[in-house]
């Protein structure tokens, strides 16, 4: 967000007198700057969402298929060829995203 010029006002931790602006922009530098309690809050919220107990969770019912996590407007593909194409495209996009993130992390480590 800092690279995009976005500034968040206020304190990240009032007890440690740490403002959002004080956190460095880099991934590894921000890991050290954010207090442990902050990272625990992020992890608890993420785990709750993944486990289906978060604030936006929807119960899995018998009429839903595995991975059916979207709203009622979720598009289901009856044609096996179209479904296979869409799944492969999603896998390829995921792989490209992982490579992109890995490249960003390596770039940051090398300086």
Biopython code that builds the backbone (N, CA, C, O; Angstrom):
import numpy as np
from Bio.PDB.StructureBuilder import StructureBuilder

atoms = [
    (1, "UNK", "N", (0.822, -1.189, 0.000)),
    (1, "UNK", "CA", (0.000, 0.000, 0.000)),
    (1, "UNK", "C", (0.866, 1.252, 0.000)),
    (1, "UNK", "O", (0.503, 2.265, -0.598)),
    (2, "UNK", "N", (2.011, 1.180, 0.672)),
    (2, "UNK", "CA", (2.872, 2.359, 0.712)),
    (2, "UNK", "C", (3.471, 2.658, -0.650)),
    (2, "UNK", "O", (3.672, 3.822, -0.996)),
    (3, "UNK", "N", (3.757, 1.624, -1.426)),
    (3, "UNK", "CA", (4.303, 1.847, -2.760)),
    (3, "UNK", "C", (3.266, 2.516, -3.660)),
    (3, "UNK", "O", (3.629, 3.216, -4.605)),
    (4, "UNK", "N", (1.990, 2.310, -3.376)),
    (4, "UNK", "CA", (0.927, 2.908, -4.176)),
    (4, "UNK", "C", (0.564, 4.299, -3.677)),
    (4, "UNK", "O", (-0.287, 4.961, -4.271)),
    (5, "UNK", "N", (1.183, 4.746, -2.611)),
    (5, "UNK", "CA", (0.896, 6.070, -2.079)),
    (5, "UNK", "C", (-0.272, 6.107, -1.113)),
    (5, "UNK", "O", (-0.735, 7.189, -0.751)),
    (6, "UNK", "N", (-0.757, 4.956, -0.689)),
    (6, "UNK", "CA", (-1.882, 4.897, 0.243)),
    (6, "UNK", "C", (-1.357, 5.059, 1.659)),
    (6, "UNK", "O", (-0.425, 4.363, 2.062)),
    (7, "UNK", "N", (-1.940, 5.957, 2.400)),
    (7, "UNK", "CA", (-1.546, 6.187, 3.788)),
    (7, "UNK", "C", (-2.743, 5.923, 4.698)),
    (7, "UNK", "O", (-3.831, 6.453, 4.472)),
    (8, "UNK", "N", (-2.539, 5.109, 5.717)),
    (8, "UNK", "CA", (-3.589, 4.799, 6.679)),
    (8, "UNK", "C", (-3.308, 5.601, 7.943)),
    (8, "UNK", "O", (-2.245, 5.450, 8.545)),
    (9, "UNK", "N", (-4.245, 6.450, 8.352)),
    (9, "UNK", "CA", (-4.004, 7.241, 9.561)),
    (9, "UNK", "C", (-4.201, 6.400, 10.821)),
    (9, "UNK", "O", (-4.851, 5.356, 10.784)),
    (10, "UNK", "N", (-3.648, 6.852, 11.908)),
    (10, "UNK", "CA", (-3.880, 6.210, 13.193)),
    (10, "UNK", "C", (-2.752, 5.305, 13.634)),
    (10, "UNK", "O", (-1.688, 5.234, 13.019)),
    (11, "UNK", "N", (-3.034, 4.614, 14.730)),
    (11, "UNK", "CA", (-2.030, 3.770, 15.376)),
    (11, "UNK", "C", (-2.262, 2.301, 15.061)),
    (11, "UNK", "O", (-3.397, 1.824, 15.060)),
    (12, "UNK", "N", (-1.193, 1.605, 14.799)),
    (12, "UNK", "CA", (-1.224, 0.152, 14.679)),
    (12, "UNK", "C", (-1.207, -0.456, 16.074)),
    (12, "UNK", "O", (-1.890, -1.446, 16.335)),
    (13, "UNK", "N", (-0.427, 0.139, 16.966)),
    (13, "UNK", "CA", (-0.357, -0.282, 18.361)),
    (13, "UNK", "C", (-0.191, 0.962, 19.227)),
    (13, "UNK", "O", (0.850, 1.619, 19.202)),
    (14, "UNK", "N", (-1.223, 1.269, 19.983)),
    (14, "UNK", "CA", (-1.168, 2.453, 20.844)),
    (14, "UNK", "C", (-0.191, 2.231, 21.987)),
    (14, "UNK", "O", (0.537, 3.147, 22.369)),
    (15, "UNK", "N", (-0.169, 1.012, 22.539)),
    (15, "UNK", "CA", (0.707, 0.741, 23.684)),
    (15, "UNK", "C", (2.188, 0.839, 23.314)),
    (15, "UNK", "O", (3.020, 1.174, 24.158)),
    (16, "UNK", "N", (2.515, 0.549, 22.058)),
    (16, "UNK", "CA", (3.911, 0.628, 21.621)),
    (16, "UNK", "C", (4.195, 1.909, 20.836)),
    (16, "UNK", "O", (5.286, 2.082, 20.291)),
    (17, "UNK", "N", (3.206, 2.805, 20.783)),
    (17, "UNK", "CA", (3.325, 4.079, 20.073)),
    (17, "UNK", "C", (3.790, 3.850, 18.628)),
    (17, "UNK", "O", (4.699, 4.522, 18.141)),
    (18, "UNK", "N", (3.148, 2.887, 17.956)),
    (18, "UNK", "CA", (3.506, 2.516, 16.589)),
    (18, "UNK", "C", (2.375, 2.918, 15.652)),
    (18, "UNK", "O", (1.268, 2.388, 15.743)),
    (19, "UNK", "N", (2.657, 3.855, 14.754)),
    (19, "UNK", "CA", (1.667, 4.290, 13.774)),
    (19, "UNK", "C", (1.790, 3.437, 12.515)),
    (19, "UNK", "O", (2.823, 2.814, 12.270)),
    (20, "UNK", "N", (0.719, 3.419, 11.721)),
    (20, "UNK", "CA", (0.749, 2.681, 10.462)),
    (20, "UNK", "C", (1.852, 3.202, 9.550)),
    (20, "UNK", "O", (2.484, 2.429, 8.830)),
    (21, "UNK", "N", (2.084, 4.513, 9.582)),
    (21, "UNK", "CA", (3.126, 5.114, 8.737)),
    (21, "UNK", "C", (4.528, 4.677, 9.142)),
    (21, "UNK", "O", (5.456, 4.769, 8.338)),
    (22, "UNK", "N", (4.700, 4.203, 10.378)),
    (22, "UNK", "CA", (6.020, 3.792, 10.856)),
    (22, "UNK", "C", (6.437, 2.413, 10.350)),
    (22, "UNK", "O", (7.609, 2.047, 10.447)),
    (23, "UNK", "N", (5.494, 1.650, 9.815)),
    (23, "UNK", "CA", (5.797, 0.300, 9.335)),
    (23, "UNK", "C", (6.445, 0.406, 7.957)),
    (23, "UNK", "O", (5.877, 1.035, 7.064)),
    (24, "UNK", "N", (7.615, -0.192, 7.765)),
    (24, "UNK", "CA", (8.281, -0.115, 6.459)),
    (24, "UNK", "C", (7.496, -0.844, 5.374)),
    (24, "UNK", "O", (6.662, -1.701, 5.666)),
    (25, "UNK", "N", (7.770, -0.501, 4.134)),
    (25, "UNK", "CA", (7.011, -1.035, 3.008)),
    (25, "UNK", "C", (7.387, -2.466, 2.652)),
    (25, "UNK", "O", (6.548, -3.186, 2.111)),
    (26, "UNK", "N", (8.589, -2.904, 2.926)),
    (26, "UNK", "CA", (9.026, -4.234, 2.525)),
    (26, "UNK", "C", (8.373, -5.337, 3.327)),
    (26, "UNK", "O", (7.988, -5.137, 4.479)),
    (27, "UNK", "N", (8.251, -6.494, 2.719)),
    (27, "UNK", "CA", (7.626, -7.646, 3.371)),
    (27, "UNK", "C", (8.399, -8.081, 4.606)),
    (27, "UNK", "O", (7.823, -8.218, 5.685)),
    (28, "UNK", "N", (9.689, -8.297, 4.455)),
    (28, "UNK", "CA", (10.479, -8.811, 5.566)),
    (28, "UNK", "C", (10.686, -7.757, 6.646)),
    (28, "UNK", "O", (10.718, -8.083, 7.833)),
    (29, "UNK", "N", (10.826, -6.503, 6.244)),
    (29, "UNK", "CA", (10.980, -5.434, 7.228)),
    (29, "UNK", "C", (9.692, -5.231, 8.016)),
    (29, "UNK", "O", (9.735, -4.936, 9.210)),
    (30, "UNK", "N", (8.543, -5.388, 7.354)),
    (30, "UNK", "CA", (7.276, -5.218, 8.064)),
    (30, "UNK", "C", (7.015, -6.371, 9.027)),
    (30, "UNK", "O", (6.330, -6.192, 10.033)),
    (31, "UNK", "N", (7.555, -7.553, 8.729)),
    (31, "UNK", "CA", (7.403, -8.680, 9.652)),
    (31, "UNK", "C", (8.007, -8.365, 11.013)),
    (31, "UNK", "O", (7.460, -8.739, 12.050)),
    (32, "UNK", "N", (9.133, -7.678, 10.996)),
    (32, "UNK", "CA", (9.804, -7.340, 12.249)),
    (32, "UNK", "C", (9.164, -6.144, 12.935)),
    (32, "UNK", "O", (9.226, -6.031, 14.159)),
    (33, "UNK", "N", (8.551, -5.250, 12.171)),
    (33, "UNK", "CA", (8.019, -4.016, 12.746)),
    (33, "UNK", "C", (6.659, -4.209, 13.416)),
    (33, "UNK", "O", (6.360, -3.549, 14.411)),
    (34, "UNK", "N", (5.837, -5.103, 12.881)),
    (34, "UNK", "CA", (4.494, -5.307, 13.433)),
    (34, "UNK", "C", (4.597, -6.159, 14.694)),
    (34, "UNK", "O", (5.292, -7.175, 14.697)),
    (35, "UNK", "N", (3.912, -5.757, 15.767)),
    (35, "UNK", "CA", (3.968, -6.529, 17.018)),
    (35, "UNK", "C", (3.401, -7.944, 16.851)),
    (35, "UNK", "O", (2.589, -8.200, 15.961)),
    (36, "UNK", "N", (3.837, -8.840, 17.709)),
    (36, "UNK", "CA", (3.398, -10.237, 17.654)),
    (36, "UNK", "C", (1.888, -10.357, 17.801)),
    (36, "UNK", "O", (1.265, -11.183, 17.134)),
    (37, "UNK", "N", (1.296, -9.543, 18.664)),
    (37, "UNK", "CA", (-0.158, -9.594, 18.854)),
    (37, "UNK", "C", (-0.891, -9.243, 17.559)),
    (37, "UNK", "O", (-1.960, -9.786, 17.284)),
    (38, "UNK", "N", (-0.326, -8.349, 16.778)),
    (38, "UNK", "CA", (-0.933, -7.989, 15.494)),
    (38, "UNK", "C", (-0.925, -9.151, 14.523)),
    (38, "UNK", "O", (-1.921, -9.413, 13.849)),
    (39, "UNK", "N", (0.212, -9.857, 14.449)),
    (39, "UNK", "CA", (0.290, -11.015, 13.563)),
    (39, "UNK", "C", (-0.626, -12.134, 14.047)),
    (39, "UNK", "O", (-1.208, -12.850, 13.232)),
    (40, "UNK", "N", (-0.759, -12.293, 15.356)),
    (40, "UNK", "CA", (-1.670, -13.314, 15.888)),
    (40, "UNK", "C", (-3.114, -13.009, 15.507)),
    (40, "UNK", "O", (-3.873, -13.917, 15.168)),
    (41, "UNK", "N", (-3.496, -11.731, 15.562)),
    (41, "UNK", "CA", (-4.851, -11.346, 15.161)),
    (41, "UNK", "C", (-5.092, -11.664, 13.691)),
    (41, "UNK", "O", (-6.154, -12.169, 13.326)),
    (42, "UNK", "N", (-4.114, -11.371, 12.854)),
    (42, "UNK", "CA", (-4.246, -11.658, 11.426)),
    (42, "UNK", "C", (-4.384, -13.160, 11.203)),
    (42, "UNK", "O", (-5.228, -13.593, 10.418)),
    (43, "UNK", "N", (-3.569, -13.953, 11.880)),
    (43, "UNK", "CA", (-3.602, -15.404, 11.700)),
    (43, "UNK", "C", (-4.903, -16.017, 12.218)),
    (43, "UNK", "O", (-5.453, -16.922, 11.590)),
    (44, "UNK", "N", (-5.398, -15.532, 13.353)),
    (44, "UNK", "CA", (-6.653, -16.060, 13.900)),
    (44, "UNK", "C", (-7.803, -15.767, 12.944)),
    (44, "UNK", "O", (-8.623, -16.647, 12.680)),
    (45, "UNK", "N", (-7.875, -14.550, 12.425)),
    (45, "UNK", "CA", (-8.933, -14.190, 11.486)),
    (45, "UNK", "C", (-8.844, -15.027, 10.210)),
    (45, "UNK", "O", (-9.861, -15.489, 9.694)),
    (46, "UNK", "N", (-7.625, -15.221, 9.706)),
    (46, "UNK", "CA", (-7.433, -16.021, 8.498)),
    (46, "UNK", "C", (-7.846, -17.472, 8.741)),
    (46, "UNK", "O", (-8.523, -18.068, 7.904)),
    (47, "UNK", "N", (-7.451, -18.036, 9.861)),
    (47, "UNK", "CA", (-7.810, -19.422, 10.181)),
    (47, "UNK", "C", (-9.314, -19.579, 10.359)),
    (47, "UNK", "O", (-9.885, -20.589, 9.950)),
    (48, "UNK", "N", (-9.955, -18.592, 10.962)),
    (48, "UNK", "CA", (-11.410, -18.647, 11.123)),
    (48, "UNK", "C", (-12.103, -18.655, 9.764)),
    (48, "UNK", "O", (-13.053, -19.410, 9.557)),
    (49, "UNK", "N", (-11.638, -17.826, 8.845)),
    (49, "UNK", "CA", (-12.235, -17.797, 7.516)),
    (49, "UNK", "C", (-12.013, -19.121, 6.786)),
    (49, "UNK", "O", (-12.922, -19.638, 6.137)),
    (50, "UNK", "N", (-10.806, -19.664, 6.894)),
    (50, "UNK", "CA", (-10.496, -20.925, 6.216)),
    (50, "UNK", "C", (-11.295, -22.087, 6.805)),
    (50, "UNK", "O", (-11.683, -23.004, 6.080)),
    (51, "UNK", "N", (-11.542, -22.054, 8.107)),
    (51, "UNK", "CA", (-12.271, -23.136, 8.774)),
    (51, "UNK", "C", (-13.780, -22.995, 8.619)),
    (51, "UNK", "O", (-14.528, -23.902, 8.983)),
    (52, "UNK", "N", (-14.231, -21.869, 8.082)),
    (52, "UNK", "CA", (-15.665, -21.681, 7.884)),
    (52, "UNK", "C", (-16.384, -21.136, 9.091)),
    (52, "UNK", "O", (-17.608, -21.242, 9.171)),
    (53, "UNK", "N", (-15.667, -20.556, 10.034)),
    (53, "UNK", "CA", (-16.311, -19.992, 11.217)),
    (53, "UNK", "C", (-16.222, -18.473, 11.236)),
    (53, "UNK", "O", (-16.545, -17.849, 12.246)),
    (54, "UNK", "N", (-15.794, -17.878, 10.146)),
    (54, "UNK", "CA", (-15.628, -16.425, 10.082)),
    (54, "UNK", "C", (-16.946, -15.706, 9.874)),
    (54, "UNK", "O", (-18.002, -16.333, 9.791)),
    (55, "UNK", "N", (-16.877, -14.387, 9.789)),
    (55, "UNK", "CA", (-18.078, -13.569, 9.700)),
    (55, "UNK", "C", (-18.773, -13.681, 8.340)),
    (55, "UNK", "O", (-19.965, -13.386, 8.252)),
    (56, "UNK", "N", (-18.087, -14.087, 7.296)),
    (56, "UNK", "CA", (-18.691, -14.190, 5.969)),
    (56, "UNK", "C", (-18.843, -15.644, 5.532)),
    (56, "UNK", "O", (-18.970, -15.919, 4.339)),
    (57, "UNK", "N", (-18.830, -16.565, 6.475)),
    (57, "UNK", "CA", (-18.883, -17.985, 6.133)),
    (57, "UNK", "C", (-20.304, -18.417, 5.816)),
    (57, "UNK", "O", (-21.275, -17.881, 6.350)),
    (58, "UNK", "N", (-20.396, -19.386, 4.944)),
    (58, "UNK", "CA", (-21.682, -19.940, 4.545)),
    (58, "UNK", "C", (-21.612, -21.446, 4.775)),
    (58, "UNK", "O", (-20.642, -22.088, 4.372)),
    (59, "UNK", "N", (-22.607, -22.002, 5.402)),
    (59, "UNK", "CA", (-22.587, -23.424, 5.743)),
    (59, "UNK", "C", (-22.623, -24.290, 4.487)),
    (59, "UNK", "O", (-23.297, -23.956, 3.513)),
    (60, "UNK", "N", (-21.893, -25.404, 4.519)),
    (60, "UNK", "CA", (-21.891, -26.359, 3.408)),
    (60, "UNK", "C", (-23.153, -27.199, 3.510)),
    (60, "UNK", "O", (-23.397, -27.834, 4.536)),
    (61, "UNK", "N", (-23.948, -27.206, 2.464)),
    (61, "UNK", "CA", (-25.190, -27.978, 2.455)),
    (61, "UNK", "C", (-25.061, -29.142, 1.482)),
    (61, "UNK", "O", (-24.090, -29.234, 0.730)),
    (62, "UNK", "N", (-26.052, -30.031, 1.504)),
    (62, "UNK", "CA", (-26.007, -31.224, 0.655)),
    (62, "UNK", "C", (-26.113, -30.895, -0.829)),
    (62, "UNK", "O", (-25.592, -31.637, -1.662)),
    (63, "UNK", "N", (-26.782, -29.787, -1.175)),
    (63, "UNK", "CA", (-26.948, -29.453, -2.589)),
    (63, "UNK", "C", (-25.735, -28.726, -3.177)),
    (63, "UNK", "O", (-25.686, -28.485, -4.384)),
    (64, "UNK", "N", (-24.768, -28.378, -2.345)),
    (64, "UNK", "CA", (-23.573, -27.679, -2.825)),
    (64, "UNK", "C", (-22.459, -28.681, -3.109)),
    (64, "UNK", "O", (-22.322, -29.696, -2.427)),
    (65, "UNK", "N", (-21.674, -28.372, -4.128)),
    (65, "UNK", "CA", (-20.543, -29.224, -4.468)),
    (65, "UNK", "C", (-19.305, -28.760, -3.711)),
    (65, "UNK", "O", (-19.268, -27.647, -3.187)),
    (66, "UNK", "N", (-18.301, -29.614, -3.659)),
    (66, "UNK", "CA", (-17.048, -29.250, -2.999)),
    (66, "UNK", "C", (-16.438, -28.041, -3.696)),
    (66, "UNK", "O", (-16.368, -27.995, -4.924)),
    (67, "UNK", "N", (-16.005, -27.079, -2.921)),
    (67, "UNK", "CA", (-15.423, -25.864, -3.473)),
    (67, "UNK", "C", (-16.450, -24.831, -3.874)),
    (67, "UNK", "O", (-16.094, -23.786, -4.420)),
    (68, "UNK", "N", (-17.709, -25.098, -3.617)),
    (68, "UNK", "CA", (-18.796, -24.188, -3.964)),
    (68, "UNK", "C", (-18.900, -23.124, -2.879)),
    (68, "UNK", "O", (-19.718, -23.241, -1.966)),
    (69, "UNK", "N", (-18.089, -22.105, -2.974)),
    (69, "UNK", "CA", (-17.973, -21.154, -1.879)),
    (69, "UNK", "C", (-18.543, -19.781, -2.187)),
    (69, "UNK", "O", (-18.557, -18.910, -1.318)),
    (70, "UNK", "N", (-19.008, -19.576, -3.394)),
    (70, "UNK", "CA", (-19.436, -18.233, -3.787)),
    (70, "UNK", "C", (-20.908, -18.006, -3.470)),
    (70, "UNK", "O", (-21.561, -18.829, -2.829)),
    (71, "UNK", "N", (-21.400, -16.889, -3.928)),
    (71, "UNK", "CA", (-22.802, -16.540, -3.727)),
    (71, "UNK", "C", (-23.696, -17.429, -4.578)),
    (71, "UNK", "O", (-23.221, -18.350, -5.241)),
    (72, "UNK", "N", (-24.994, -17.144, -4.554)),
    (72, "UNK", "CA", (-25.936, -17.956, -5.322)),
    (72, "UNK", "C", (-25.729, -17.811, -6.822)),
    (72, "UNK", "O", (-26.197, -18.647, -7.595)),
    (73, "UNK", "N", (-25.039, -16.767, -7.240)),
    (73, "UNK", "CA", (-24.797, -16.553, -8.667)),
    (73, "UNK", "C", (-23.585, -17.341, -9.168)),
    (73, "UNK", "O", (-23.104, -17.086, -10.272)),
    (74, "UNK", "N", (-23.090, -18.283, -8.384)),
    (74, "UNK", "CA", (-21.932, -19.108, -8.741)),
    (74, "UNK", "C", (-22.213, -19.834, -10.058)),
    (74, "UNK", "O", (-23.252, -20.478, -10.200)),
    (75, "UNK", "N", (-21.301, -19.734, -11.010)),
    (75, "UNK", "CA", (-21.486, -20.356, -12.318)),
    (75, "UNK", "C", (-21.013, -21.804, -12.247)),
    (75, "UNK", "O", (-19.872, -22.081, -11.877)),
    (76, "UNK", "N", (-21.906, -22.719, -12.606)),
    (76, "UNK", "CA", (-21.552, -24.133, -12.638)),
    (76, "UNK", "C", (-21.491, -24.567, -14.097)),
    (76, "UNK", "O", (-22.372, -24.225, -14.886)),
    (77, "UNK", "N", (-20.480, -25.299, -14.449)),
    (77, "UNK", "CA", (-20.295, -25.719, -15.834)),
    (77, "UNK", "C", (-20.694, -27.178, -15.971)),
    (77, "UNK", "O", (-20.069, -28.064, -15.387)),
    (78, "UNK", "N", (-21.743, -27.418, -16.750)),
    (78, "UNK", "CA", (-22.223, -28.784, -16.949)),
    (78, "UNK", "C", (-21.383, -29.531, -17.978)),
    (78, "UNK", "O", (-21.233, -30.750, -17.888)),
    (79, "UNK", "N", (-20.837, -28.811, -18.952)),
    (79, "UNK", "CA", (-20.014, -29.436, -19.987)),
    (79, "UNK", "C", (-18.646, -29.783, -19.398)),
    (79, "UNK", "O", (-17.937, -28.888, -18.937)),
    (80, "UNK", "N", (-18.257, -31.064, -19.401)),
    (80, "UNK", "CA", (-16.971, -31.455, -18.802)),
    (80, "UNK", "C", (-15.760, -30.794, -19.460)),
    (80, "UNK", "O", (-14.771, -30.508, -18.784)),
    (81, "UNK", "N", (-15.827, -30.546, -20.775)),
    (81, "UNK", "CA", (-14.696, -29.908, -21.455)),
    (81, "UNK", "C", (-14.524, -28.461, -21.012)),
    (81, "UNK", "O", (-13.405, -28.008, -20.772)),
    (82, "UNK", "N", (-15.633, -27.741, -20.904)),
    (82, "UNK", "CA", (-15.571, -26.342, -20.457)),
    (82, "UNK", "C", (-15.087, -26.287, -19.011)),
    (82, "UNK", "O", (-14.271, -25.440, -18.649)),
    (83, "UNK", "N", (-15.602, -27.204, -18.188)),
    (83, "UNK", "CA", (-15.187, -27.235, -16.783)),
    (83, "UNK", "C", (-13.695, -27.535, -16.662)),
    (83, "UNK", "O", (-13.000, -26.899, -15.869)),
    (84, "UNK", "N", (-13.197, -28.496, -17.438)),
    (84, "UNK", "CA", (-11.772, -28.832, -17.403)),
    (84, "UNK", "C", (-10.925, -27.652, -17.863)),
    (84, "UNK", "O", (-9.874, -27.379, -17.285)),
    (85, "UNK", "N", (-11.382, -26.948, -18.908)),
    (85, "UNK", "CA", (-10.650, -25.775, -19.391)),
    (85, "UNK", "C", (-10.586, -24.699, -18.310)),
    (85, "UNK", "O", (-9.527, -24.121, -18.064)),
    (86, "UNK", "N", (-11.716, -24.433, -17.669)),
    (86, "UNK", "CA", (-11.761, -23.399, -16.623)),
    (86, "UNK", "C", (-10.882, -23.781, -15.431)),
    (86, "UNK", "O", (-10.186, -22.929, -14.878)),
    (87, "UNK", "N", (-10.909, -25.056, -15.032)),
    (87, "UNK", "CA", (-10.074, -25.496, -13.916)),
    (87, "UNK", "C", (-8.592, -25.389, -14.253)),
    (87, "UNK", "O", (-7.792, -24.973, -13.415)),
    (88, "UNK", "N", (-8.226, -25.760, -15.467)),
    (88, "UNK", "CA", (-6.824, -25.643, -15.882)),
    (88, "UNK", "C", (-6.384, -24.185, -15.953)),
    (88, "UNK", "O", (-5.262, -23.853, -15.570)),
    (89, "UNK", "N", (-7.267, -23.314, -16.443)),
    (89, "UNK", "CA", (-6.939, -21.883, -16.485)),
    (89, "UNK", "C", (-6.735, -21.345, -15.072)),
    (89, "UNK", "O", (-5.839, -20.535, -14.836)),
    (90, "UNK", "N", (-7.562, -21.794, -14.138)),
    (90, "UNK", "CA", (-7.424, -21.346, -12.743)),
    (90, "UNK", "C", (-6.114, -21.842, -12.137)),
    (90, "UNK", "O", (-5.440, -21.102, -11.420)),
    (91, "UNK", "N", (-5.757, -23.082, -12.420)),
    (91, "UNK", "CA", (-4.479, -23.613, -11.927)),
    (91, "UNK", "C", (-3.298, -22.828, -12.490)),
    (91, "UNK", "O", (-2.365, -22.488, -11.762)),
    (92, "UNK", "N", (-3.346, -22.547, -13.780)),
    (92, "UNK", "CA", (-2.249, -21.800, -14.405)),
    (92, "UNK", "C", (-2.145, -20.389, -13.830)),
    (92, "UNK", "O", (-1.040, -19.894, -13.604)),
    (93, "UNK", "N", (-3.282, -19.741, -13.592)),
    (93, "UNK", "CA", (-3.255, -18.406, -12.981)),
    (93, "UNK", "C", (-2.683, -18.468, -11.570)),
    (93, "UNK", "O", (-1.942, -17.576, -11.159)),
    (94, "UNK", "N", (-3.024, -19.513, -10.832)),
    (94, "UNK", "CA", (-2.470, -19.674, -9.489)),
    (94, "UNK", "C", (-0.974, -19.886, -9.513)),
    (94, "UNK", "O", (-0.246, -19.332, -8.689)),
    (95, "UNK", "N", (-0.514, -20.685, -10.454)),
    (95, "UNK", "CA", (0.935, -20.914, -10.577)),
    (95, "UNK", "C", (1.658, -19.635, -10.967)),
    (95, "UNK", "O", (2.732, -19.338, -10.443)),
    (96, "UNK", "N", (1.071, -18.877, -11.887)),
    (96, "UNK", "CA", (1.691, -17.610, -12.297)),
    (96, "UNK", "C", (1.744, -16.634, -11.127)),
    (96, "UNK", "O", (2.728, -15.912, -10.963)),
    (97, "UNK", "N", (0.690, -16.611, -10.313)),
    (97, "UNK", "CA", (0.680, -15.720, -9.146)),
    (97, "UNK", "C", (1.751, -16.128, -8.141)),
    (97, "UNK", "O", (2.424, -15.270, -7.570)),
    (98, "UNK", "N", (1.912, -17.435, -7.919)),
    (98, "UNK", "CA", (2.948, -17.895, -6.987)),
    (98, "UNK", "C", (4.338, -17.528, -7.480)),
    (98, "UNK", "O", (5.188, -17.119, -6.689)),
    (99, "UNK", "N", (4.577, -17.671, -8.775)),
    (99, "UNK", "CA", (5.875, -17.290, -9.330)),
    (99, "UNK", "C", (6.101, -15.785, -9.214)),
    (99, "UNK", "O", (7.212, -15.340, -8.926)),
    (100, "UNK", "N", (5.054, -15.008, -9.438)),
    (100, "UNK", "CA", (5.179, -13.556, -9.314)),
    (100, "UNK", "C", (5.511, -13.129, -7.897)),
    (100, "UNK", "O", (6.378, -12.281, -7.687)),
    (101, "UNK", "N", (4.828, -13.713, -6.923)),
    (101, "UNK", "CA", (5.100, -13.385, -5.521)),
    (101, "UNK", "C", (6.510, -13.823, -5.140)),
    (101, "UNK", "O", (7.225, -13.094, -4.452)),
    (102, "UNK", "N", (6.910, -15.014, -5.588)),
    (102, "UNK", "CA", (8.268, -15.484, -5.300)),
    (102, "UNK", "C", (9.308, -14.545, -5.897)),
    (102, "UNK", "O", (10.320, -14.253, -5.261)),
    (103, "UNK", "N", (9.066, -14.076, -7.106)),
    (103, "UNK", "CA", (9.970, -13.119, -7.735)),
    (103, "UNK", "C", (10.065, -11.818, -6.956)),
    (103, "UNK", "O", (11.150, -11.255, -6.811)),
    (104, "UNK", "N", (8.930, -11.338, -6.453)),
    (104, "UNK", "CA", (8.940, -10.107, -5.643)),
    (104, "UNK", "C", (9.739, -10.304, -4.359)),
    (104, "UNK", "O", (10.500, -9.423, -3.959)),
    (105, "UNK", "N", (9.570, -11.455, -3.712)),
    (105, "UNK", "CA", (10.302, -11.713, -2.472)),
    (105, "UNK", "C", (11.804, -11.825, -2.728)),
    (105, "UNK", "O", (12.608, -11.308, -1.952)),
    (106, "UNK", "N", (12.176, -12.492, -3.802)),
    (106, "UNK", "CA", (13.604, -12.609, -4.124)),
    (106, "UNK", "C", (14.189, -11.243, -4.456)),
    (106, "UNK", "O", (15.307, -10.928, -4.050)),
    (107, "UNK", "N", (13.439, -10.438, -5.190)),
    (107, "UNK", "CA", (13.899, -9.086, -5.525)),
    (107, "UNK", "C", (14.123, -8.270, -4.265)),
    (107, "UNK", "O", (15.098, -7.525, -4.163)),
    (108, "UNK", "N", (13.219, -8.411, -3.306)),
    (108, "UNK", "CA", (13.373, -7.668, -2.052)),
    (108, "UNK", "C", (14.584, -8.156, -1.259)),
    (108, "UNK", "O", (15.310, -7.354, -0.672)),
    (109, "UNK", "N", (14.800, -9.467, -1.244)),
    (109, "UNK", "CA", (15.949, -10.011, -0.514)),
    (109, "UNK", "C", (17.277, -9.584, -1.128)),
    (109, "UNK", "O", (18.242, -9.319, -0.413)),
    (110, "UNK", "N", (17.320, -9.518, -2.456)),
    (110, "UNK", "CA", (18.560, -9.139, -3.127)),
    (110, "UNK", "C", (18.804, -7.632, -3.100)),
    (110, "UNK", "O", (19.921, -7.169, -3.328)),
    (111, "UNK", "N", (17.752, -6.883, -2.820)),
    (111, "UNK", "CA", (17.924, -5.432, -2.697)),
    (111, "UNK", "C", (17.644, -4.793, -3.971)),
    (111, "UNK", "O", (17.731, -3.570, -4.081)),
]
sb = StructureBuilder()
sb.init_structure("model")
sb.init_model(0)
sb.init_chain("A")
sb.init_seg("    ")
for serial, (resi, resn, name, xyz) in enumerate(atoms, 1):
    if name == "N":
        sb.init_residue(resn, " ", resi, " ")
    sb.init_atom(name, np.array(xyz, "f"), 0.0, 1.0, " ", f" {name:<3s}", serial, name[0])
structure = sb.get_structure()
